């Protein structure tokens, strides 16, 4: 895993394992987030803000952490916010067709 100041650790491509990816995608909220990222490319979130009235900050943070640790997303600092991106090219290389199957189902 690589990390620098304020950056979170992200697994290297060779460290990304299918069971962890499938577990991360098994939650409907996380799957919706992956679908949103696949459709829009990036998501910018404030570090101190909840994502809507139905999702507390702690729950949203947990979802992001699970997706990041599974290797599905990158969560990078961008000033006082964080930029979340789908690791599409890397995942397509590691597990060809997986994201297409998940996003379109």
C-alpha positions as CSV (number, residue, x, y, z in Angstrom):
1,X,0.0,0.0,0.0
2,X,1.2,3.5,-0.8
3,X,0.5,6.6,1.3
4,X,1.8,10.1,2.0
5,X,0.7,12.9,4.3
6,X,-3.1,13.3,4.4
7,X,-3.4,10.5,1.9
8,X,-5.1,7.3,2.7
9,X,-3.5,3.9,1.9
10,X,-4.7,2.3,-1.3
11,X,-3.9,-1.4,-2.1
12,X,-1.6,-2.0,-5.1
13,X,-3.3,-3.8,-8.0
14,X,-1.6,-7.1,-7.2
15,X,-3.0,-6.8,-3.6
16,X,-6.7,-6.5,-4.8
17,X,-8.5,-9.7,-4.2
18,X,-11.8,-10.8,-5.7
19,X,-13.5,-11.8,-2.4
20,X,-12.8,-8.4,-0.9
21,X,-14.1,-6.7,-4.0
22,X,-17.3,-8.8,-4.0
23,X,-17.8,-8.2,-0.3
24,X,-17.5,-4.4,-0.8
25,X,-20.0,-4.6,-3.6
26,X,-22.5,-6.7,-1.6
27,X,-23.9,-3.7,0.2
28,X,-26.6,-1.8,-1.8
29,X,-25.3,1.6,-0.7
30,X,-21.8,0.9,-1.7
31,X,-23.0,-0.6,-5.0
32,X,-25.0,2.5,-5.7
33,X,-21.9,4.6,-5.0
34,X,-19.9,2.5,-7.5
35,X,-22.6,2.9,-10.1
36,X,-22.6,6.7,-9.5
37,X,-18.8,6.8,-9.9
38,X,-19.0,4.7,-13.1
39,X,-21.6,7.1,-14.5
40,X,-20.0,10.4,-13.5
41,X,-16.3,9.6,-13.1
42,X,-15.5,11.4,-9.8
43,X,-17.2,12.5,-6.7
44,X,-16.0,15.4,-4.5
45,X,-17.0,15.2,-0.8
46,X,-16.4,17.5,2.1
47,X,-14.5,15.8,4.9
48,X,-16.8,17.0,7.6
49,X,-20.1,16.6,5.9
50,X,-22.7,13.8,5.7
51,X,-23.9,12.7,2.3
52,X,-27.6,13.5,2.5
53,X,-30.1,13.3,5.3
54,X,-30.4,9.5,5.3
55,X,-26.7,8.8,5.5
56,X,-24.8,9.8,8.6
57,X,-21.1,10.9,8.1
58,X,-19.9,7.9,10.0
59,X,-21.8,5.5,7.7
60,X,-20.7,7.2,4.5
61,X,-17.0,7.2,5.8
62,X,-17.3,3.5,6.5
63,X,-18.6,2.8,3.0
64,X,-15.7,4.8,1.5
65,X,-13.2,3.0,3.6
66,X,-14.6,-0.4,2.7
67,X,-14.5,0.4,-1.0
68,X,-11.0,1.9,-0.8
69,X,-9.5,-1.0,1.2
70,X,-11.1,-3.4,-1.3
71,X,-9.3,-1.6,-4.1
72,X,-12.4,-0.3,-5.9
73,X,-11.8,3.5,-5.4
74,X,-9.2,6.1,-4.8
75,X,-9.9,8.6,-2.1
76,X,-7.5,11.6,-2.5
77,X,-7.2,14.9,-0.7
78,X,-8.3,18.0,-2.6
79,X,-8.0,21.0,-0.4
80,X,-10.6,20.8,2.3
81,X,-12.4,18.1,0.4
82,X,-11.7,14.6,-1.0
83,X,-11.9,13.4,-4.5
84,X,-13.3,9.9,-4.9
85,X,-12.6,8.1,-8.2
86,X,-13.3,4.6,-9.4
87,X,-10.2,2.6,-10.2
88,X,-11.9,1.4,-13.4
89,X,-8.9,0.8,-15.6
90,X,-7.0,-1.1,-12.9
91,X,-10.0,-3.2,-12.0
92,X,-10.7,-4.0,-15.7
93,X,-7.1,-5.1,-16.0
94,X,-7.3,-7.3,-12.8
95,X,-10.9,-8.6,-13.3
96,X,-11.9,-8.1,-16.9
97,X,-15.7,-7.6,-17.3
98,X,-16.5,-7.5,-13.5
99,X,-17.3,-3.8,-13.3
100,X,-19.4,-3.9,-16.5
101,X,-21.4,-6.8,-15.1
102,X,-21.9,-5.0,-11.8
103,X,-22.7,-1.6,-13.1
104,X,-25.2,-2.7,-15.7
105,X,-27.1,-5.3,-13.6
